[in-house]
């Protein structure tokens, strides 16, 4: 089946909806885990430093899979790999809910990172192809669906916490919903190009300078993003000192503006330019974290997290969209190269928070993350692929 910008609108609509569904499944699954981190921390009696070390397993899994994920997507096709990755991602989420020992959680999070990244590379490769079919920027809206799913999942998590539903039941329900979406949407995903599928591909390709710069911008944003995903609940619990029923408020605030920002991201970037959009994004991330650190009270901290969510929202979609249009390597390999650098930020962010908090406190940790996130604005001015 051949798709182009002249394809019937119904065909393009189904392609877009199918790819969006896989973004939704990823966001739903990841946010389910993130919303229960404080509960799992307490169940396993982990300190801040201990939690930081355990959380390292997930981004290590991501990093371990990066070279092979790009190769698999390019060699076997993104259509097959997005199905396999999404199924394994949902299955692993359900396993996390049943862990009773710290070492078991480490293993489960490592696997969660492996399958999450395979799905991530495959679904973003699909998204780049659909964006080319439409002939205009729609990448941010896909990532918006990821964020919307995260917001919905965080609200579900808050409800389950309030009625004392344990993580294993929570995660099993989310996994079941994910399977229904996956098998409904898969048949409508983008067919792989015959000239690429099965073609011999090198497993390791050195990215050029332009891709390296995109990766560095993604790195700065993902330090912030990873910290917010894994530590926002703990920050509100231990720095803002909110009641147990409000521990997810910071995460919900972050995910809410992250979602709205991504749905508005394509429209804004097309009007003010992608470079300026990234500069504004970096400034908002830094400002929001500064407010939350300097004023660790319910209202200002929540407002700060709202700003961080909007700042983070468009960085990764714009970076991935630019990487997918690389002329020096395939979309799958280019995305894997940029993701490899970006996800080092995801690797560093959560354990950095825990390690600094162990010797100082969470406010110092979030301050350091804010400085790194602000660098997005500076680096974006130097990126040639961002116009």
N, C-alpha and C positions, 0 to 999 in steps of 0.2 A: 504494500500500500504506500503510495507516494503522497506526501503532504507538502504544501507550499503556502505562500501567503495568498494564493488564489484558490485554496481549498474551500469547499463549502463551509459556511459559517457553523453549521451543525457539527461537522467533523472537528473543526477547531475547538468548538465549545466542549465536546466530549474529551478531547485531548487535555484541555486545560483543567477541566474538573477532575479527571483521573489523576493527573500529576498533583493537583492541589490536595486530593484525598490522601496521598501518601505523605505529604508535608504535614497534614492534620494528624495522621497516625503517629508520626514521630513526636510532634509536640505534645500530644495527649499522653504518650507513654513516658516521655522524659519528665514532664511536669508532675506526673503522678509520683514518681520517685522523689523529685525535689521537694514536693510538699510534705513528705513524711520523713525528711532527714532529721529534724529535731526529735521525732518519736523514736526512730531507729537509734539515734545517738543515745537517748536515755535508756532504751531497752538493752543495749549492749554495754552500757556504763562507760562510754567513751569520754575522754577529756577533749578540749579544743584541739590540742596537739594530736591526740589519737585520731580524732575525726579527720583532721587535715591529712594525716598519713593514709588513712583508709580511702579517702576521696581521691587520692592520687591514682588509685587503681583504674578508675574510669578513663581519665585522659591518657594513661599509659596504654590502655587497650585501644583507644582512638589512634594514638601515634603508631602503635605496633601494626595496625591494619592499613595505614595510609599508603605505603608503596604498593602493597598487594591489591588494595581496593581499586586504585586507579588502573592498574593493569587488568584486573578482572572485568571491570566495567568496559574498558576498551576492547578486550579480547572476546568476552562472552556476550557483551551488550548490556546496556543499562536496563532494558526491559526485564530480562531474566534476573539480574542482580538486585533490582529494587524489590522484586517479589521475595526472593530468598532472604535478603537483609531484613525486610520489614517483619516477616514471620518470626525469624530468630530473635529480633529485637523485642517483640511482644512476649514471646515465650520466656526470655531471660528476665523481663520485668516481673512476671509472675513468680519466678524462682526467688528473686530478691526478697519478696514478702515472707518467705518461709525460713530465712536464715536465722540461726540462733547463736552462731559463733562469729567472731570478728574475721577469722580467716576465710570462712565461707562467704561473707559479704565481700571481701576483697576479690575472690575468684568470680563471684557473680557480677561485680561492677566491672572487672576486666572484660568479661564476655559482653556485657552491656555496651561498653565502649567499642569493642570490635564490630559488633553487628550494627551499632548506631552509625559508625563511620561508613561502613559499606553502603548502608541505606542512604546516607547523606550524599556521598559521591554520586551514586546512581540516580537519585531523585533530582539532584541539581543538574546533572547531565541531561536528564529528561527535560528539565525546566528550560535550559539553554536552547534545546531543540524546539520546544514549543514557542519560546520567545521569538525564534527565527521565523516560525510559521506565521506568527502574528505581525511580524515586521515592526514591532515597537517594544518599548521597555515594559515588561510585566513581571520581572523577577521579584520585585519587592512585594507584590501581592501574594506570590507563592509563600514567601517567608512570613507574610502577614497571617496566612492560614496556619502556619506552624505556631506563631505567637497566639493566635486566637484559640487554638487547641490548648496551648499552655495555660491561657487564662481560664478557659472552661475547666480544665483539669485541676487547676489550683483551687477553684471554687468548689469542685467536687471533693477535693482533698479536705478543704476547710469543713465542709458538711460532714464528711465521714469522721473527722477528728471530733467534731462537736457531739456526735452521737456514739462515740467510742467504738467505731468499726475498726478492727485491727488492719495493719498494712497488707497482710496476705490476702484478705478478702477484697480489699480495695484494689490491689494490683491485679487480681484474677478477673475482676469485673472489667477493668480497663483493657486487659489483654483480650477478653472475649469481644468487646466492642471493636478493638483493633482488627481482629480476624474478619469480622463481618465487613468492615470497610475495605480491607485489603482485597478480599476475594470478589467484592462487588466492582471495585474500580480497575483491577488489573487488566481486564480484557480491553479496556479503552486507552491504555497507556501508549506512548509513542513507539511505533515499530523501529527496530534498529536498522541502521543503514547497512545494506548488504556488503558494501565495500570495506566496512570497518569490522563487522562482526566476524570473529574467527581469524582475523588477520594477525600475523606475527607482530608482536609489539615488545619493545624493551621494557623491563620491569622498572628500571631506574632511569630517569631523564633529568638532567640538570636544568633547572629553570633559568631563563634569561634574567637580565637586570630588572626589566619592567615587571615581570612576575614576582621577583623577589620583593620589590617595593610594595606590590599589592598584598603580598603575604605579611609584610611587616605592619601595614595598616590594619589588616585583619587580626594580627597578633595583639596589638594594643587594645582593640575593641573586645577581643575575646578574653583577655585578662579580666576586664570589667564584667563581661557577660557571665563568665564562669563563676566569678566571686558572687554575683547577684543570685545566680541560680542556686548555688550550694550553701551560701551563708546568710542570705537575707533574713530567713526565719530565725536563725541563731542570733543575728545582730539585733533584731527586734526583741528577742527574748532576753538577751544578756546585756545589751548596751542601752536600749530604749526602755527596757523593763516593763513590757506590756503584759497583760494577763494572757494565760495560755490560749484563750480563744482568739487572740489578736496576733499570734505569732506569724501567721501567714499574710498579714496585712501589707507588709513591705513588698513581699513577693508578688502579691496580687496587684499592687500599685505599679510596680515595675513592669509586669506582664501586660497590664492594661494599656499603658502609654506605648509600650513596645509594639503591641498589636496595632493600635491606632496609627502610630507612626509609620508602620510598614504598609498599611493600606493607603496612606497618603504619600508614601515615599516616591513612587513613580511620578505622580503628578507634580510634586515639589521639585524633584530632580530635573524633570524636563523643563521647568520654568526658571529655576535659579542656577542650574548647572550642577553636575555631579560633584565637581571639585568643591564648590562653595557649600553644597549640602554636607559633604564630609567634614569640612572645617567647622560648620555650625554644630554638627553632631559631636565632634570631639570636645568642643567648648561646653556643651550641655552636660556631657558625661562628667567632666571635671567639676563643673559648678554644682551639679546635683549631689555628688559625693561629698564635696566640701560642706554643703549645707547639712547633710546628714551627720557628718563627723563633728562639726562645730556646735550643732544644736541637736543633741541626741534625745529629743522629746517627740512625742507621738506625731503632732501636726507637722513640724518642720522636717522630721526624718521621712515621713510619708511623702511630703512635697518633693524632697530631694530625690527620693527613689522614682517619683513620677518623671522628673527631669532626666534621670539616668536612662529610664526606659525609652523615652523619646530619642535621646541621643544615640543610644545603641542601635535603634530600630533599623536604620538604613545602611549601616556600614557594611555588614556582611553581604546583603543582597547586591549592593553596588560593586563590591570587590569581586564577588563570584561571577556576576554578569560580565564584568570586564575580562576576567580570567578565561571564561568560556569562549570568548571571541579571539583568543590568542591565535596567531598565524604560525607560531613556531612548533606547536604540538597539538594533539587531539584535545577536545574539550575535556574528556575524562582525565587525561594525564595532567592538563593544565590546572584543573580544579584540584586534583590530588596534590600537586606541587604547592599551590597557594594554601590549601588546607593544612598541609604539613607544617608550614611556618605559622599559620594562624592558630592552629590547635596547640602549639607550644604555649601560647598564652592561656589556653584552656587548661593545659597541664600545670602551668605555674600558678595561676590565680588562686584556686582553692587551697592548696597546701601552703602557699605564701601567707594567706590569711591566718591559717591555723598556727603556723610557726611563729609569726610575729605576735599573734595574740597570746601565745604561751609565755613570751618574754615581756610583753608590754600589755596591750589590750586590743579589743576589736576595733576601736576607733583609730588607732595608729595603723592597723592593717588596711582599713578602708581608705585612709588618707593616702597611703602608698599606691593603692589601686587607682585612686583618682588622678594622681600625677601621671601614671602610665597611660590611662585612658585619654588624658588631655593631649598626649603626643599625637593622637590621630589627626588633629587639626594641622599640626606642623608638617607631618609626613605627607598628607594629602596634597599639599601645595607643590610637592616635588614629584608626584606620580604622573608619568606621561600617559598612561593608559586611562586615566581618569580625566575626563573633559567636562 
